[in-house]
Amino acid sequence: MDTANINLPEEQPLRHKRFDGLKKSLSNFFITLSNINTFILRFFKEAFAPPYEFKEIVRQCYETGVRSFTLITLTGFIVGVIFTKQSRPSLEVFGASSWLPSLVSIAIMRALAPLVTALIAAGKVGSSIGAELGSMRVTEQIDAMEVSGTNPFKYLVCTRVLATTLTIPILATYNGLIGILGGFLNVYVNEGTSWRTYIQQVFDPLTFVDFAASLSKAIVFGFTIGIVGCYQGYNSDKGTEGVGKAANGAVVTAMFLVFIEEIVIVQIASWFR
Amino acid sequence: MEKQSAPIDHNNAVIRVHGLKKSFGDYPVLRGVDLELYQGENLVVLGRSGTGKSVLIKIISGLLQADSGTVEVLGNDIAHLNTRELRELRIRIGFSFQNSALYDSMTVRKNLEFPLVRNKTNITKPEIDKAVESVLDAVGLSQTINQMPSELSGGQRKRIGIARTLILNPEIMLYDEPTAGLDPITCIEINDLINEVQQNYKTSSIIITHDLTCAKQTGDRVAMLLDGQFQREGSFDQVFDTNDARVKPFFDYNFIK
C-alpha cells in the first residue's frame, strides 16, 4: 500500500499537551469557584426572604446538634484529659505546673474547641448533608420538589446551612466546657486542685477577644460545613458514584477550608490582642 | 380494561412546542420537535432509549432549558416566565417521575401533604386530611398512608407518585416511563390508573414510554420520536401500519403484534 499520500494527524508536542491539560484544569477550577460564589450569593438572597422555613430549620438543628451531642461530649472530654496530661511534664520542667488550668483554658477555648468540633461536624454532619442531598438529586427528589411548586434550594439548602451555622457555635462552646471539665479531672487527680480554684484559674487568662474569636470561628466553620455539604450534594453527578463523591467532597473540602479559616481568624484576632 | 374515549377539544392546545432543539455537549438530542397536546387528550410519546423523550417533558416542565424553539404551556411561553410565574405554572402541571421520586425521609402521608401545604398556605388540617384520603382512594392505596416509601413495592411507589401529583388537581399530567420496571399485571393496573386520571381529573397528558401495551391502552394519539424529531403521528394502528425500517422493528419485537 502506498502510504506516501496519507495525511496522518500531526502529533502534538508533549509540552503543548501539558499546557492544554493545565489550561483545562485552571478553567475547571475557576468555573467551580464561580459556581460556589453563585451558590453562596443565592443562599444569602433566599435565606432571608419570606416565606421562612422555621419548622425545617428547627428539625435540621436537631439533626445537626442533638445527634452530634454524644460524639462532641466524648471528644471534648478526651481532648481535655489528654491535653492536660501531655502538657504537665513540660510545665513541671519549669516548675510551672500550677499554670496548667490557664494553659488548658487558653488552648481549649482559643483553638481546640472550635477546631475539634468543626472537624467532627465536617465528618459527621457535612458528609451526611452531602450524601443526603446527593441521593435526593440522583433519585430526582429535588426535581420532584421543583415541579411541585416548591423551592428546593430554600427548603433543603438554606435550612441546613442556617442549622449548621447556629448549632456548631453551641456545640463548640459545649465542647470547650466539657474539655475544661476533662482537664479538671486530670488536675484534681494529680494535684488535688479544688473545683473553685481550678475554675478561677481557667477563666482568669481569658479575655473578651478570646471568646469573640472562638465564637466567630465556630460560626464561620458552621457556615462552611453547611454550605460545602449542600453545594456538593445539590450539584452531585448522576448515579451512585455521584453520591459517594458528594459525601467525600463535602468532608475533604470542608476540613481543608476550616484549617484555612482557622489561620485567617487567628491572625485577625491577634491584631486585637 | 378497555380505554373509554375521552372528550378531546382539538381547538384548544394546552401545550404547543415548536422547533425545539436541545443538545448535550456535541450530541444533539432534540432536533426541531413540533408538538401539540389538546385539552383532554392522552398523547403517548414513543421512542427508543436515549432519543430524548424524557428531555422533552423536562423542558416542558421547566426542569431543563431548550437551546432553541418555543414551548407554550397553558398559554405561557415558559422561556419568558420569571421564577414565581414558573412556580405558579408548575402547580398546574403534574409530573410523575420514572422512579417515582418519593421523598424517602417522609411517610406516604407526608409525601402527599408536602406539595399541598407548601402551595396552599390557608388550607386547614381537615382539608389536608380529606385531600390526602381522596387521592389515596383514587389510586387504591389507602392502607399505605403511614408507611415509608422503602416499605412499598415498585407499583405502589408509582401509584403514590401519581397521587402526589394529583393532590394539586393538575390540568396537565406528564408521565415519565410509568410502567418501566413493573411486572405485566402491575403495568396494566398503572395503565388503567392513567385512564382513570384522565376521566376523573379531566387532565391532558403526555405519556413517555417504550412499552407498546401502555401506548395502546392509554394513548388517544401516539407520536414516535426518531432521530430527534417526531417522524410518525396518529392513532396506535396508524403509527405502526408502516414498512418504515426505523418503526417496524419497534413493533415487531413486541408481543402485541
Contacts between the chains, C-beta under 8 A, distances in Angstrom:
chain1	res1	chain2	res2	distance
A	51	B	121	7.8
A	136	B	103	8.0
A	139	B	99	6.0
A	139	B	101	6.1
A	139	B	104	7.4
A	140	B	97	4.9
A	140	B	98	7.7
A	140	B	99	6.4
A	140	B	101	4.1
A	141	B	101	5.1
A	141	B	102	7.6
A	141	B	103	5.6
A	141	B	104	7.3
A	143	B	58	7.9
A	143	B	63	5.5
A	143	B	95	7.9
A	143	B	97	7.1
A	143	B	101	6.7
A	144	B	95	7.2
A	144	B	97	6.0
A	144	B	101	3.9
A	144	B	102	7.9
A	144	B	103	7.5
A	144	B	164	7.9
A	145	B	103	8.0
A	145	B	114	8.0
A	146	B	63	6.5
A	146	B	90	7.4
A	147	B	61	5.1
A	147	B	62	7.8
A	147	B	63	6.6
A	147	B	90	5.3
A	147	B	93	6.9
A	147	B	95	4.2
A	148	B	90	7.0
A	148	B	91	7.5
A	148	B	95	7.8
A	148	B	114	7.3
A	148	B	115	3.9
A	148	B	118	7.5
A	148	B	119	7.5
A	148	B	164	7.3
A	148	B	165	7.4
A	148	B	168	7.0
A	149	B	87	5.0
A	149	B	88	7.3
A	149	B	90	5.0
A	149	B	91	4.3
A	149	B	115	6.5
A	149	B	118	6.8
A	149	B	119	4.8
A	149	B	168	7.4
A	150	B	114	7.4
A	150	B	115	6.9
A	150	B	118	4.9
A	150	B	119	7.7
A	151	B	87	7.2
A	155	B	118	8.0
